[in-house]
């Protein structure tokens, strides 16, 4: 298959490395410096080069802020039968955009990134395939993600946004709070150092991505739950309520245990 990847950033390069030995691949990237370490693939810096390549599939791997603008830029240079695809963690507006183009599409979300995941061992990582999409495109990504050993889930666009509001906004907001109140530690403990590594990784993400995840319409209710739990915990601390603390710890341990049992 002839596959065009938009963007030679972390995930774009990952997909190039993954696909370039089994498919005819090309990457379109405006910044030629980002193409220095790409290999076994065609490297495009102008839209006219896309015309001759005639891709059968486009994987849009640019920063989430530019996902739709990047599509708008290249669509005039694509064959009508080409399948559009994105790997965005934020799907806001994409369903409407795809339907407006009249072209075939598939939307997926590999729920890992180079910041934290071991890209050589992804068996504990997950991927979402959006159910509203072209069957050929969905089968392509289903086979690809199965080959990587990912756990695959199929959600609608709406179900995806609800899932992301839970799985990303809660850890992100918790990390923000940690980073906002933390102080330098000359001799940090193991737990502090682990939280610090997570904070550095999260804060290394693109500002627009963090913003869009937190502006997800389903995020508010999730963050409100954090506020409710903090209020309860603070009341227990202020009252030095040993019995209340015991019950609270049991509740949260049960939550963690149920999550582990469900995964098993």
Secondary structure by P-SEA (a helix, b strand, c coil): cbbbbccccaaaaaaaaaccccccbbbbbcccccccccccbbbbccaaaaaaacccbbbbcccccaaaaaaaaccccccccbbbbbbcccccaaaaaaaaacccbbbbbccccccccccccccccbbbbbccccaaaaaaaaaaaaaaccbbbbbcaaaaaaaaacccaaaaaaaaaaaacccccccccaaaaaaaaaaaaaaaccaaaaaaaaaccaaaaaaaaaaaaaaaaaaaaaaccaaaaaaaaaaaaaaaaaaaaaac
